[in-house]
Amino acid sequence: QVQLVESGGGLVQAGGSLRLSCAASGFTFSNYAMNWYRQAPGKQRDLVATVRTDSTTSYVDSVKGRFTISRDNGKNTVYLQMNSLEPEDSAVYYCNCYRTPRNYWGQGTQVTVSS
């Protein structure tokens, strides 16, 4: 079965960096686009970044120039390098894959940025 397991969250001061990882299993990882979402308390879950099968990427405007998504198909892992973190980046971050006919989610990893 499909499994997505995130790691790398934590508490960091504003301006700091974190690197999130998502280990995938149960499907042919290289055949699917992978996404990072985030959800702050009381808010909806929003798409942050996408890496496609050809490794092209896209980002929500608020993280452009600060976050970098990448994938390692040999390790079945997707990463989110987060630099210049701001308190507004505090949220639970989720790894996601859409594999017809449904979305798959990891358990999430908490990122807290203190001012």
C-alpha positions as a printed NumPy array, in Angstrom:
array([[  0.   ,   0.   ,   0.   ],
       [  1.033,   3.594,  -0.527],
       [  2.913,   5.1  ,   2.401],
       [  4.321,   8.606,   2.77 ],
       [  6.418,   9.336,   5.851],
       [  7.565,  12.888,   6.564],
       [ 10.427,  13.924,   8.81 ],
       [ 12.57 ,  16.953,   9.524],
       [ 10.169,  19.382,  11.146],
       [ 10.955,  21.264,  14.32 ],
       [ 11.307,  24.615,  16.042],
       [ 13.498,  27.245,  14.419],
       [ 14.022,  30.98 ,  14.797],
       [ 12.944,  33.381,  12.086],
       [ 15.559,  33.506,   9.352],
       [ 16.596,  29.91 ,   9.969],
       [ 16.389,  26.838,   7.786],
       [ 14.875,  23.379,   7.869],
       [ 14.907,  20.476,   5.449],
       [ 11.857,  18.245,   5.267],
       [ 11.983,  14.737,   3.827],
       [  9.211,  12.425,   2.671],
       [  9.982,   8.741,   2.149],
       [  7.539,   7.068,  -0.238],
       [  6.733,   3.397,  -0.723],
       [  4.097,   1.172,  -2.27 ],
       [  4.106,   2.702,  -5.748],
       [  6.475,   3.55 ,  -8.598],
       [  7.724,   6.843,  -7.191],
       [  9.396,   8.114, -10.361],
       [  6.076,   8.006, -12.258],
       [  4.263,  10.56 , -10.086],
       [  4.429,  14.226,  -9.298],
       [  4.946,  14.9  ,  -5.604],
       [  3.663,  17.816,  -3.568],
       [  4.175,  19.532,  -0.255],
       [  1.149,  21.107,   1.432],
       [  0.861,  22.95 ,   4.711],
       [ -1.93 ,  23.657,   7.138],
       [ -1.853,  26.26 ,   9.891],
       [ -4.307,  26.075,  12.824],
       [ -7.785,  27.117,  11.755],
       [ -6.82 ,  27.395,   8.09 ],
       [ -7.248,  25.206,   5.055],
       [ -4.538,  22.947,   3.737],
       [ -2.688,  24.762,   0.938],
       [ -0.306,  23.618,  -1.763],
       [  3.234,  24.888,  -1.221],
       [  5.351,  23.23 ,  -3.902],
       [  5.267,  20.568,  -6.618],
       [  8.001,  18.537,  -8.284],
       [  6.935,  16.748, -11.458],
       [  8.259,  13.525, -12.943],
       [ 10.722,  15.492, -15.099],
       [ 11.896,  17.34 , -11.933],
       [ 10.412,  20.652, -12.995],
       [  9.034,  22.556, -10.039],
       [  6.435,  25.132,  -9.075],
       [  5.811,  27.11 ,  -5.899],
       [  3.193,  29.241,  -4.235],
       [  4.23 ,  32.893,  -4.49 ],
       [  4.811,  33.302,  -0.758],
       [  7.699,  30.792,  -0.722],
       [  9.347,  31.517,  -4.079],
       [ 13.042,  32.192,  -3.663],
       [ 13.067,  30.728,  -0.141],
       [ 11.913,  27.095,  -0.536],
       [ 13.273,  24.447,  -2.875],
       [ 11.529,  21.16 ,  -3.634],
       [ 13.513,  18.263,  -5.067],
       [ 13.291,  14.523,  -5.519],
       [ 15.64 ,  11.556,  -5.449],
       [ 14.076,   8.728,  -7.423],
       [ 16.811,   6.328,  -6.321],
       [ 15.763,   6.842,  -2.698],
       [ 12.012,   7.3  ,  -3.34 ],
       [ 12.239,  10.538,  -1.399],
       [ 11.052,  14.099,  -1.914],
       [ 12.61 ,  17.023,  -0.045],
       [ 11.626,  20.554,   0.855],
       [ 14.529,  22.832,   1.711],
       [ 13.154,  25.847,   3.563],
       [ 15.388,  28.905,   4.029],
       [ 14.736,  32.367,   5.446],
       [ 11.842,  30.977,   7.443],
       [  9.194,  33.373,   8.717],
       [  6.673,  32.961,  11.547],
       [  3.964,  32.812,   8.859],
       [  5.534,  29.553,   7.625],
       [  4.536,  27.813,  10.872],
       [  2.228,  24.911,  10.038],
       [  1.965,  21.177,   9.755],
       [  3.608,  20.189,   6.474],
       [  2.228,  17.243,   4.53 ],
       [  3.677,  15.215,   1.707],
       [  1.154,  14.368,  -1.021],
       [  0.791,  12.276,  -4.127],
       [ -2.244,  11.979,  -6.373],
       [ -2.475,   8.447,  -7.687],
       [ -5.736,   7.805,  -9.498],
       [ -8.339,   7.718,  -8.099],
       [ -7.303,   9.386,  -4.848],
       [ -4.914,  11.584,  -2.968],
       [ -2.411,  10.074,  -0.561],
       [ -1.08 ,  11.958,   2.467],
       [  1.631,  11.491,   5.011],
       [  1.033,  12.009,   8.726],
       [  2.507,  15.503,   8.643],
       [  5.45 ,  17.154,  10.365],
       [  5.189,  20.268,  12.5  ],
       [  7.22 ,  23.344,  11.61 ],
       [  7.249,  26.171,  14.128],
       [  9.083,  29.426,  13.422],
       [  9.593,  31.751,  16.366],
       [  9.952,  35.495,  15.93 ]])
